[in-house]
Amino acid sequence: MLAGLIEEIAAHPELNGACKEIVINTLNEPGSALVESWKINPEQAMISKNELYTHQISDATFRRLIDYLETDKYMAERIHEATDFNMSSPAVRTIMGALYASGVATEAEYNSLLRLGEIRLSRAEELFGREITVEDFE
């Protein structure tokens, strides 16, 4: 059995006597970690360009983005062609980092945008560094 699993089950009265599937689902539930920790979402985290422009960045940042894209045609082409952005994509996250580094986005906006492509860790990931499986009970 996975070291520490028995202790974790014992610490949660609702898991005592529960079947393996309930324990697995409970401990693997995203956001169940006791300390708020995040990881890049393994699933696509899509946001429309309209949502990004109208609700995720300020008007001032939008104006700085337009000015910046006048000087970087390659970036402008990539952004203008897109209708949606996968915020968990390494390429999109790199673009966001470049825009922050160049002063287009504020630190708060940059962090908020990155968070759109992340999910909270599960209790299992917090304790064991991965999700648990049926094999962990053997």
C-alpha positions in Angstrom: 0.0 0.0 0.0 1.1 3.5 -0.8 3.0 4.9 2.3 0.8 7.5 4.1 -2.5 6.4 2.5 -3.8 4.6 5.6 -2.9 7.6 7.7 -4.7 10.0 5.3 -7.8 7.8 5.3 -7.8 7.6 9.1 -7.6 11.4 9.3 -10.9 11.7 7.5 -13.8 10.0 9.2 -15.9 10.2 6.1 -13.4 7.9 4.4 -13.2 5.3 7.1 -14.8 2.1 5.7 -15.4 3.7 2.3 -14.8 1.7 -0.8 -11.6 2.3 -2.8 -13.4 4.2 -5.5 -14.8 6.7 -3.1 -11.4 7.2 -1.5 -9.8 7.6 -4.9 -12.4 10.1 -6.1 -12.2 12.1 -2.9 -8.4 12.4 -2.7 -8.1 13.0 -6.5 -10.7 15.7 -6.5 -9.1 18.9 -8.0 -9.0 21.6 -5.4 -9.1 19.3 -2.5 -5.5 20.0 -1.4 -5.3 21.6 2.1 -2.9 24.3 0.9 -3.9 26.2 -2.2 -1.5 25.0 -4.9 -1.9 25.1 -8.7 -0.7 23.2 -11.7 -1.1 23.7 -15.4 -4.4 22.2 -16.5 -3.8 19.0 -18.6 -7.0 19.7 -20.4 -7.4 22.6 -22.8 -8.5 25.8 -21.0 -10.0 27.8 -23.8 -10.9 31.5 -23.7 -12.3 33.5 -26.5 -10.4 36.5 -27.8 -13.5 38.6 -27.0 -13.5 37.4 -23.4 -9.9 38.1 -23.1 -10.1 41.6 -24.5 -13.3 42.7 -22.7 -13.2 41.0 -19.3 -9.6 39.9 -18.5 -7.5 42.9 -19.3 -8.0 46.6 -18.7 -8.6 49.2 -21.3 -5.1 50.6 -20.7 -3.6 47.1 -21.3 -5.6 46.6 -24.4 -4.3 49.9 -25.8 -0.7 48.9 -24.9 -1.3 45.6 -26.6 -2.5 47.3 -29.8 0.6 49.6 -29.7 2.9 46.6 -29.1 1.4 44.6 -32.0 2.3 47.5 -34.3 6.0 46.8 -33.6 5.9 43.0 -33.5 4.3 41.8 -36.8 4.9 38.1 -36.0 3.1 38.3 -32.7 0.4 40.4 -34.2 -0.2 37.8 -36.9 -0.4 35.0 -34.3 -2.8 36.9 -32.1 -5.0 38.3 -34.9 -5.5 34.9 -36.5 -6.7 33.3 -33.3 -10.3 33.3 -32.2 -9.7 31.4 -29.0 -6.7 30.9 -26.8 -5.8 27.7 -24.9 -4.5 29.2 -21.6 -2.9 25.9 -20.6 -0.8 25.8 -23.8 2.9 26.3 -23.3 3.0 28.5 -26.4 0.2 30.8 -25.2 1.7 31.0 -21.7 5.0 32.0 -23.3 3.3 34.7 -25.3 1.7 36.0 -22.1 5.1 36.0 -20.4 6.5 38.0 -23.3 3.7 40.6 -23.1 4.3 40.9 -19.4 8.0 41.2 -19.8 7.6 43.9 -22.4 5.4 45.9 -20.1 2.1 45.4 -22.0 0.3 43.5 -19.1 0.4 44.3 -15.5 1.7 41.7 -13.0 -1.8 41.2 -11.6 -3.2 40.7 -15.2 -0.4 38.4 -16.1 -0.9 36.2 -13.0 -4.7 36.2 -13.5 -4.3 35.2 -17.2 -1.9 32.3 -16.2 -4.4 31.2 -13.6 -7.0 30.7 -16.3 -4.9 27.8 -17.6 -4.4 26.2 -14.2 -6.3 24.0 -11.8 -5.9 23.5 -8.1 -4.1 20.4 -6.9 -5.9 17.5 -5.4 -5.1 16.2 -1.9 -3.4 13.1 -3.4 -1.1 15.3 -5.5 -0.3 17.4 -2.5 0.6 14.3 -0.4 2.0 11.9 -3.0 2.9 14.0 -6.0 0.4 12.3 -8.2 -3.2 11.0 -8.3 -3.8 7.7 -6.5 -5.0 4.6 -8.2 -6.5 1.2 -7.3 -3.0 -0.3 -7.3 -2.0 2.0 -4.4 -4.3 0.0 -2.1 -2.3 -3.3 -2.8 
